[in-house]
Amino acid sequence: MKIAIGNDHAGPEYKKAIVDMLKAKGYEVTNYGTDSSDSVDYPDFAHPVATDVAEGKVDFGIIICGSGNGIAMSANKHSKVRAALCWMKEIAALARQHNDANIISIPARYTSIPQALEMVETFLNTEFEGGRHQNRVNKIAYC
C-alpha cells in the first residue's frame, strides 16, 4: 500500500512515529512534511498529499497540523479527496466506513502520538461499507 504524509510544524514527531510504524508494516511512504518545528504554512504540505490521493498515485493520505482543521480544509479543496478530521479511533473507523475518507487529518495539539498511531492503523484497516453510504458519498462532490 502507498501512503502520502504531510505535516506542518506541529507534527514532526507525530509524522516520524507514523512513518516508522508504516514502514515497519511494509507500506511505501511519500513524505511531504517538514521535519522542523519552525513555523510553516500547512497548505504547502496538504496540497501535495491531496494531489497524490486525487490522482491515484497513493492509496491514502495522512495530514497533521495543530488542530487538524486547516490542513483538512486545504486538502478538501481537491476533487476526489475526502479528508476527515479524526481525534479518536472510533471517528477514524466511521470516516472510512461511512464516508469513504481517503485522507486522515490528525490534530497534533489535541491527541497523543499513541492515539495518532492507533487512529492511523484503524483508518488504514477499515473498509468502506458502501450500501446506503455510497449515495451520500456521491453527493459530497457537489460540482
PyMOL commands that set and color helices and strands:
alter all, ss='L'
color gray80, all
select helices_A, chain A and resi 12-24+43-54+69-75+89-99+113-125+132-140
alter helices_A, ss='H'
color red, helices_A
select strands_A, chain A and resi 2-7+28-31+60-65+83-85+103-107
alter strands_A, ss='S'
color yellow, strands_A
deselect
rebuild
show_as cartoon
